Amino acid sequence: MKRTSLKRLALGGVAGPILFTVIMLLCANLRSDYSHTHHFVSELGATGTSNADLMNWAGFIPAGVMIVLFGGSLTQLLPKSFLGRTGSVLILIFGIGMVVVGSFSCDPGCPREGSLENNLHDQISGPAFMCAIIGILILGISFRRLHFWREFWLYSVVSALVSVGLLLGLISSIESHTYTGLWQRLLLLTIFLWLTMVGLKLFKSVGDTEVDNHI
């Protein structure tokens, strides 16, 4: 694939998070009983709930596809190295995880145990978040050795560490459902902001500035 085409795919890191956020806010606004503070985002797409198809088929799945395309562009446009390739693939897997999570909805309330579809949704969500966090950390480490990307290395590492803390907060709140939604949204915000910033940087790097090939 030509670099100009890959450059466009890099914007999936921008468009995916924006689309997901817009659809999430729209679906939440359509449900008077929904709380951004205490409810999982996935509850908007729970099986049998109102507007579930909108959240899954216009939110999770297309946003995940866009992030997959972004991850693919990372694998091709970043200088070739083990760390860079590994981190990029983990970001791509995070996008696949979003697609799968949107395809297998949780039960209403997203319980820890439920239907087969609910259990698949639950078992995929955690590893998908971990792929994103580890991918960001690994890419941050690789950025330190690249002149064009060096300004992003510390931001990436800090984003990964903050994400770990937010994920732990999310896990600790699951039993009580106290601020569960808030923890999850802060985690998504941290990951999505990184995707957006790196997507824009990657888009700018092709054609305008030659990406540093120093490994």
DOLUM-7017 format. One record per atom (N, C-alpha, C): residue in one letter; x, y, z. Coordinates in steps of 0.1 Angstrom, whole numbers, plus 2048, in hexadecimal, padded with zeros to 3 digits. Atoms other than C-alpha are relative to their C-alpha. Layout:
<sites>
AXYZ;...
</sites>
This chain:
<sites>
M8087F4800;M800800800;M80980D800;K7F87F4800;K80D8237F8;K7FF80780D;R7FF7F87F3;R81883A814;R7F580A801;T80B7F6800;T7FE85480A;T7F37F9805;S80C8077FB;S7E383A810;S8017FC80F;L7FE8037F2;L7F282F831;L7FF80C808;K8017F37F8;K7F385383B;K7F1803803;R80F7FE7FD;R7CD855838;R7FB7F680A;L80480A7F6;L7C983584C;L80580480E;A7FB7FB7F3;A7DD846868;A7F5808807;L80B7F87FA;L7BF85D86D;L7F57F8807;G8098087F9;G7AC83F879;G80280180F;G7FD7FE7F1;G7BD84689B;G7F980D805;V8077F37FD;V7AB86889A;V7F17FD7FF;A80F801803;A78985F88A;A7FA7F5809;G80680A7F7;G78483F89F;G7FC80580D;P8047FB7F3;P78584F8C1;P7F580B7FF;I80A7F5801;I77086D8B5;I7F27F97FE;L80D807803;L7558568A6;L7FB7F980C;F8048087F4;F7548408C5;F7FA80A80A;T8047F77F6;T75185E8DC;T7F28067FD;V80D7FA804;V73586E8C8;V7F47F7801;I80A80A7FF;I72184E8C6;I7FD7FD80E;M8028037F2;M7268478EB;M7F880B806;L8087F57FA;L71986A8F5;L7F28007FA;L80D800806;L6FC8678DD;L7F77F5806;C80880B7FA;C6F18458EA;C7FD80280F;A8027FD7F2;A6F685090E;A7F580A802;N80A7F67FF;N6E086E908;N7F27FB7FD;L80C806803;L6C58588FB;L7FA7F780B;R8048087F5;R6C384591C;R80080880D;S8017F77F4;S6B785993A;S8057F980C;D7FC8087F4;D6C183D952;D80F7FE800;Y7F2803801;Y6E583D947;Y80980A806;S7F77F77F9;S70284B95B;S80E7FE7FA;H7F3801804;H72485394C;H80A7FD80B;T7F88027F5;T73285296F;T8017F2805;H80180E7F9;H72782F97A;H7FE7F57F6;H80380B80A;H71E81B95A;H80C7FE7F6;F7F780480B;F735809942;F7FB8067F3;V8047FC80E;V73681691E;V7F97F57F9;S80680C807;S72D7F3913;S7F27FE804;E80E8017FD;E70C7F6925;E7F78077F6;L8087F980A;L70180D909;L7FD7F67F4;G80280A80B;G7057EF8F1;G7FB7F3805;A80480D7FA;A6F87D4909;A7F47FA7F8;T80A808807;T6E27B98FA;T7F2804805;G80E7FE7FD;G6BD7C38F8;G7FD80E805;T8037F37FB;T6C27E7904;T7FE80A7F4;S8037F780B;S6B68058F0;S80D8067FA;N7F57FA808;N6CE8128D5;N80D7F8801;A7F48087FF;A6E67F58DB;A8077FF7F2;D7FA80280E;D6EA7F08B5;D80880D7FC;L7F97F3804;L6F38158B1;L80E801807;M7F47FF7F9;M70E8138CC;M80A7F67FA;N7F680B805;N71D7F28BE;N8048027F2;W7FE80080E;W7197F6899;W80480E7FA;A7FB7F3804;A72081C897;A80B805809;G7F67FB7F6;G73781F8B5;G80C7F6801;F7F58097FD;F74C8018C0;F8067FA7F3;I7FB80780B;I74F7EF89F;I8078097F6;P7F87F7809;P75880B886;P80B807806;A7F47FA7F9;A76E81C8A0;A80B7F7801;G7F680A7FF;G7807FC8A5;G8077FD7F3;V7FA80280D;V7857F7880;V80980B7FC;M7F87F5803;M79381A87D;M80D7FF808;I7F48017F8;I7AC813899;I8087F57FB;V7F880B807;V7B67F2888;V8088067F4;L7F97FA80B;L7BE806869;L80B809804;F7F67F87FA;F7D181F87E;F80C7F8804;G7F58087FB;G7E580388E;G8087FA7F4;G7F980580C;G7EC7F586B;G80980A7FA;S7F87F6805;S7F9816860;S80D802808;L7F47FF7F7;L81081787F;L80B7F67FC;T7F780B803;T81F7F6875;T8088037F3;Q7FA7FD80D;Q827803852;Q80880D800;L7FA7F3801;L831827858;L80B80380A;L7F57FE7F7;L846826877;L80C7F97FC;P7F4807803;P86A81D874;P8007F2805;K80180E7FC;K86E7F7875;K8097FD80C;S7F98057F4;S8787EA897;S7F77F6807;F80880A7F9;F86D7CE8AE;F7F6807809;L8097F97F7;L85F7E68C8;L7F58087F8;G80A7F8808;G84D7FC8AE;G7F67F77FA;R809809806;R83E7DE89C;R7F77FA80B;T8088067F5;T8337CE8BD;T7F5809805;G80A7F67FB;G8237ED8CB;G7F58037F6;S80A7FD80A;S8117F48AA;S7F67F57FF;V80980B801;V8037D18A8;V7F77FF80C;L8088007F4;L7F67D48CC;L7F580B7FF;I80A7F6803;I7E47F48C2;I7F57FB7F7;L809806809;L7D57E28A5;L7F77F6806;I80880A7F8;I7CA7C68BC;I7F5807808;F80A7F87F8;F7B97E08D2;F7F48037F7;G80A7FD809;G7A57EB8B4;G7F77F37FD;I80880C803;I79B7C78AC;I7F77FC80D;G8088037F3;G7907C38D1;G7F4809800;M80C7F7800;M7797E18CD;M7F57FA7F6;V80A80680A;V7697D08AE;V7F97F4806;V80580C7FB;V7657AF8C0;V7F680480C;V8087FC7F4;V7577C08E0;V7F28067FB;G80D7FB805;G73D7D28CA;G7F87F57F9;S80780B806;S7347B18B9;S7FA7F780A;F8058097F5;F72F79E8DA;F7FC80980B;S8047F77F6;S71A7B48F0;S7FF7FA80E;C8028057F2;C7187B1916;C7F17FF803;D80E8007FB;D6F87A9928;D7FD80E806;P8037F37F9;P6E57C7937;P80680180D;G7F87FE7F4;G6FA7D5953;G80E7FB7FF;C7F2806802;C7197C3945;C8057F980D;P7FB8077F4;P71B7AA962;P80D7F87FD;R7F4808802;R73B796967;R7FE7F27FB;E80480E805;E729775960;E7F28027FA;G80D800806;G70D771948;G8007F77F4;S80180880C;S706765925;S80E7FE7FA;L7F4802807;L72175790E;L80580D7F9;E7FC7F3806;E7217788FB;E80580A80A;N7FB7F77F5;N72478C91B;N80E7FC805;N7F38057FB;N741776927;N80B8037F6;L7F77FD80B;L75377A905;L80480F801;H7FE7F1800;H74E7A0907;H80980380C;D7F97FD7F4;D75C7A192B;D80F7FB7FF;Q7F3806801;Q77A78A923;Q8098077F6;I7F97F980A;I78479F905;I80480E804;S7FF7F17FC;S7807C2914;S80D802807;G7F47FE7F8;G79C7BF92E;G80D7FE7F8;P7F4802808;P7B77B0917;P80180B7F5;A7FF7F680A;A7AE7CA8FC;A80580D806;F7FB7F47FA;F7B47E7914;F80F7FE803;M7F28037FD;M7D57D691F;M8098017F3;C7F87FF80D;C7E07D38FA;C80380F7FD;A7FE7F2802;A7DA7F98F6;A80B806809;I7F77FA7F6;I7ED802916;I80E7FB7FD;I7F2805802;I80B7EB90F;I8058057F2;G7FC7FB80D;G80B7F68EA;G80580E801;I7FC7F27FE;I80D81B8F4;I80D800807;L7F38007F9;L82981390D;L80B7FC7F7;I7F5805809;I83E7FF8F4;I80380B7F5;L7FE7F680A;L8398198D9;L80780D806;G7F97F57F9;G8438348F2;G80F7FE802;I7F28037FF;I8638238F9;I8088007F3;S7FA7FF80D;S86A81F8D4;S80180E7FB;F8007F2804;F8628448CE;F80D807805;R7F57F97FA;R87F84E8E4;R80C7FF7F7;R7F4802809;R8988418CA;R7FE8067F2;L8037FB80D;L8888538AD;L7FF80F801;H8007F17FF;H88F8788A7;H7F38067FD;F80D7FA804;F86E880896;F7F57FD80B;W80A8047F6;W85A86E8B2;W80480280E;R7FB7FF7F2;R86F8768D0;R7F7808809;E8097F77F7;E8578918DD;E7F47F8805;F80B8087FC;F83D8758E0;F8037F580A;W7FC80C7F8;W85185C8F4;W7FB80180F;L8047FE7F2;L84B86B917;L7F1800802;Y80E7FF7FF;Y827873910;Y7FA7F27FF;S80580E802;S82184F904;S8027F880D;V7FD8077F4;V832840923;V7F680480B;V8097FA7F5;V81E85793B;V7F27FC7FD;S80D804803;S7FE84F928;S7FD7F1804;A80180E7FD;A80482A92C;A7FF7FE810;L8008027F1;L80C82D952;L7F3806806;V80D7FB7FC;V7ED843957;V7F57F67FD;S80A809804;S7D882A944;S8007F480A;V7FF80B7F6;V7E580E95C;V7F880480D;G8077FC7F4;G7D982297A;G7F18017FE;L80F7FF803;L7B782996A;L7FA7F37FF;L80580D801;L7B3805961;L7FF7F980E;L8018067F2;L7BA7FA985;L7F5807807;G80C7FA7FA;G7A1814991;G7F37FA7FB;L80C806806;L788806979;L7FD7F2805;I80180E7FB;I78E7E2984;I7FB80080F;S8047FF7F2;S78B7EC9A9;S7F2805802;S80E7FA7FE;S7697FD9A3;S7F57F77FA;I80A809807;I7587E0990;I7F67FB80A;E8098067F7;E7497D09AF;E7F580A805;S8097F67FA;S73A7F09BD;S7F98087F5;H8047F780B;H73480199B;H80080F804;T7FE7F27FC;T73F8219AC;T80A8077F7;Y7F77F980A;Y74E838992;Y8067F77F6;T7FB80980A;T75381B97B;T8018067F2;G8017F980D;G74882F95D;G80B80B7FF;L7F67F5800;L75F84C967;L80E7FA7FD;W7F2806802;W77E83696A;W8017FB7F1;Q7FF80580E;Q776826948;Q80180B7F6;R8007F480A;R770847936;R80E807801;L7F27FA7FF;L791855944;L80A7F77F9;L7F7809807;L7A3836938;L7FE8017F1;L8027FE80F;L793839915;L80580D7FB;L7FB7F3804;L79B85E914;L80F8007FF;T7F1801800;T7C085791C;T8047F97F3;I7FC80780C;I7C283D901;I7FC8077F3;F8057FA80D;F7AD84F8E7;F80880D7FD;L7F87F3803;L7C18708EC;L80D7FC7FA;W7F3805805;W7E185C8E6;W7FE7FC7F1;L80380480E;L7D284D8C6;L7FF80C7F7;T8037F4808;T7C786F8BA;T80D8077FD;M7F37F8802;M7E98808C0;M80A7F97F7;V7F7808808;V7FD8648B1;V7FB7FF7F2;G80680080D;G7E5861894;G80380C7F8;L7FD7F3807;L7E988688B;L80F8017FD;K7F2800803;K80F88388F;K8047F77F5;L7FC80980A;L811865879;L7FB8057F2;F8057FA80C;F7FB87685F;F80980B7FB;K7F87F4804;K81189585F;K80E7FB7FB;S7F2805803;S83187F85D;S8027FC7F1;V7FF80580E;V82987283A;V7FF80B7F6;G8017F680A;G83188A81E;G80680D804;D7FB7F37FB;D8398A8833;D80E7FF806;T7F38027F9;T85689A848;T8037F27FF;E7FC80E801;E86A87B842;E8017FA80E;V7FF8067F2;V866864860;V80E7FB802;D7F28047FC;D88685E873;D8017F17FF;N7FE80E801;N89383C86A;N80B7FB809;H7F68047F7;H8AD83B885;H7FA7F680B;I80580A7F6;I8A781B89A;I80880080C;
</sites>
